[in-house]
Amino acid sequence: MELIEIFIQKMISENIDAYIIPTSDYHMSEYIADHFKIRQFLTGFTGSAGTLVITKEKGYLWTDGRYFIQAENQIKNKPIELMKIGTENTPTVNEFLINYFQKEENVTLGFNFKLSTTKDILELKEAIPNVLFKEANLINLIWKDRPELPYSLIYKLSKFYSGVSYDKKIIDVRDELKASNCDVLLLTQLEDQAWLYNLRANDVLHTPVFLAYTIITESSTILFVDNKKVDLIVSTYLSENNIELKEYDEIYSYLYTIKNKKILMDFNKVNYALYNKLQQGNNTFVNKINPTVRLKAIKNQTEIKNIKIAHERDGVAMVKFMYYLKNNYKKEPMTELSVSDYLEKLRKKNKGFVDLSFNTICACNQNAAMMHYSATKETSQPINDGILLVDSGGHYLEGTTDITRTFMMGKANDKIKTHYTMVLKAMINLAKCVFMKGCTGMNLDVLAREQVWRGCIDYKCGTGHGVGYLLSVHEAPNGFRWKSVPERLDSCVLEPGMVTTDEPGIYIEGKYGIRIENELLCVLKESNEWGTFYEFETITYCPIDLDLIKISLLTKEEKEWLNNYHQMVYDKLSPSLKDDELEFLKEYTKKI
């Protein structure tokens, strides 16, 4: 019997008519520890985004365009229907539930209060007032070997890397709290807390954070975290900064003590269990994005300097990787997994390396059409003639990298080269733009996407996302996309210091996928009588595979941009390479 069918039996025994399972932890994180991978356990779908709704008949899985192909393959022959977010005639989760329950009486919707956002539950309660909302943690009834909550020691990131100390950051946060006329800030986002305290850990794979909650008032800061993760060094640091330490689970009892206060919190990021406790204390709420989100996204001068160092080191590893691929492809057997492992070994040799910034996506030919494909021992394919897409990155003490390159292996046909050049033109067009202060990523996305739209093709994802500093490789609130996707929270006004990826692509199901990705730093260009103008500085240093370019399709300006970029790459990386690898770099950064 399928796990979904077993879950339905448990639902029925609890008099529950439908049950919501988001991809989430108690902090509404994008990347979650194994303990929280309930949706994956029940469906077999391993993508990072998705919501599962289980009714008494079957399951319904919502996910976005990055995962359509992957999800279809992983839920095949299971009692689960794929709901493709953003496609015509596909309702949202709330729309589906409203329709499903209609005006029936005595019906029950189940969920885990700690895994559901305050925003989602409040909206549903308003939309379907006839439905009873029941807290029920059914998964423990069938997931017998469920992993424990994660444990890792917390460590301090020195000012040499962070650039700004906690005591400076908390002043800015409290200024924002005061400006919002609020008494209390409830901070639950893991990356924001790690940034605020200049602390890191390893509670989530490839995301150096720790499970915690924070309550900030005008005069106090309380950190709720598993105290076993805090050694003497960190404990002393917290005490010196007047940060009160409490146990992780104490947050729920402590919230009962907060009464008649005005509380600032993001309903998208605070779980409903926390809200439920606070609203019993006659508190009022200001629902807005946490001030830490913007403050964290604008990198300070120390972080910017360090990030460029990290990219130089990462670029050297990438050139060594390219050299290995191009020179050994015909000499030794390679698979998607063996190539990923080889690149990881190269990164690990770099000074300051901490971890990969995400699971490497190494996909040849048709597998590359799945945007977030991940090879395993069972699925890893041999690398054959055609193209190889490698999306990878590293966490360094100096910052986080995220880079994609698509390589020609052996031979590639003319259509692939045409599509590759279209993607290159799209990436260049966004990278070289000048724009006015006040623009968002939605204003600029078309500069890249239009190059792909010309071929009446689209890619079902954003063109870019913000990147953290030794934090999440996906960081709000900056990004590039052509239409608003509220749950992504990446459509803010772009400001100097923000780092955003530039990664258009073309994905042909069953055949191949192409993506080229660099990171862009927003910088001031000029202020004059017309206003303030910004531009982007490319801070990813790695050759773009010349073997796949149809030069005839590039304009003079695009060739000039590419030549200048490759000259910069050579200048940055050549001092760290020698002999054959240096000659290889020279060949792949030559003028066209």
HELIX and SHEET records of a PDB file:
HELIX    1   1 LEU A    3  SER A   13  1                                  11    
HELIX    2   2 ASP A   34  PHE A   36  5                                   3    
HELIX    3   3 ILE A   38  THR A   43  1                                   6    
HELIX    4   4 GLY A   65  TYR A   67  5                                   3    
HELIX    5   5 PHE A   68  GLN A   74  1                                   7    
HELIX    6   6 VAL A   93  PHE A  101  1                                   9    
HELIX    7   7 PHE A  113  LEU A  115  5                                   3    
HELIX    8   8 THR A  118  ALA A  127  1                                  10    
HELIX    9   9 LEU A  138  LEU A  141  5                                   4    
HELIX   10  10 LYS A  159  SER A  162  1                                   4    
HELIX   11  11 TYR A  166  ALA A  179  1                                  14    
HELIX   12  12 LEU A  190  TYR A  197  1                                   8    
HELIX   13  13 ASN A  227  LYS A  229  5                                   3    
HELIX   14  14 LEU A  232  GLU A  240  1                                   9    
HELIX   15  15 GLU A  250  LEU A  255  1                                   6    
HELIX   16  16 TYR A  272  LEU A  278  1                                   7    
HELIX   17  17 GLN A  279  GLY A  281  5                                   3    
HELIX   18  18 PRO A  291  ALA A  297  1                                   7    
HELIX   19  19 GLN A  301  ASN A  328  1                                  28    
HELIX   20  20 GLU A  336  LYS A  348  1                                  13    
HELIX   21  21 ASN A  365  ALA A  369  5                                   5    
HELIX   22  22 ASP A  414  ALA A  431  1                                  18    
HELIX   23  23 GLY A  441  TRP A  453  1                                  13    
HELIX   24  24 PRO A  486  ARG A  488  5                                   3    
HELIX   25  25 LEU A  546  LEU A  548  5                                   3    
HELIX   26  26 ILE A  551  LEU A  553  5                                   3    
HELIX   27  27 LYS A  556  LEU A  573  1                                  18    
HELIX   28  28 SER A  574  SER A  576  5                                   3    
HELIX   29  29 ASP A  579  TYR A  588  1                                  10    
SHEET    1   A 6 ILE A  80  LYS A  84  0                                        
SHEET    2   A 6 GLY A  59  THR A  63  1                                        
SHEET    3   A 6 THR A  51  THR A  55 -1                                        
SHEET    4   A 6 ALA A  18  PRO A  22 -1                                        
SHEET    5   A 6 VAL A 107  PHE A 111  1                                        
SHEET    6   A 6 VAL A 131  GLU A 135  1                                        
SHEET    1   B 2 TYR A 155  LYS A 156  0                                        
SHEET    2   B 2 LEU A 199  ARG A 200 -1                                        
SHEET    1   C 6 ILE A 243  LYS A 246  0                                        
SHEET    2   C 6 THR A 221  VAL A 225  1                                        
SHEET    3   C 6 ALA A 212  ILE A 216 -1                                        
SHEET    4   C 6 VAL A 184  LEU A 187 -1                                        
SHEET    5   C 6 LYS A 262  MET A 265  1                                        
SHEET    6   C 6 THR A 284  ASN A 287  1                                        
SHEET    1   D 3 PHE A 353  LEU A 356  0                                        
SHEET    2   D 3 GLY A 394  TYR A 396 -1                                        
SHEET    3   D 3 GLY A 399  THR A 400 -1                                        
SHEET    1   E 3 ILE A 361  CYS A 364  0                                        
SHEET    2   E 3 GLY A 386  SER A 392 -1                                        
SHEET    3   E 3 ILE A 403  MET A 409 -1                                        
SHEET    1   F 4 VAL A 434  MET A 436  0                                        
SHEET    2   F 4 GLY A 531  THR A 538 -1                                        
SHEET    3   F 4 ASN A 518  ASN A 528 -1                                        
SHEET    4   F 4 VAL A 499  ASP A 502 -1                                        
SHEET    1   G 2 GLY A 464  GLY A 466  0                                        
SHEET    2   G 2 GLU A 475  PHE A 480 -1                                        
SHEET    1   H 2 GLY A 505  ILE A 508  0                                        
SHEET    2   H 2 TYR A 512  ARG A 515 -1                                        
END                                                                             
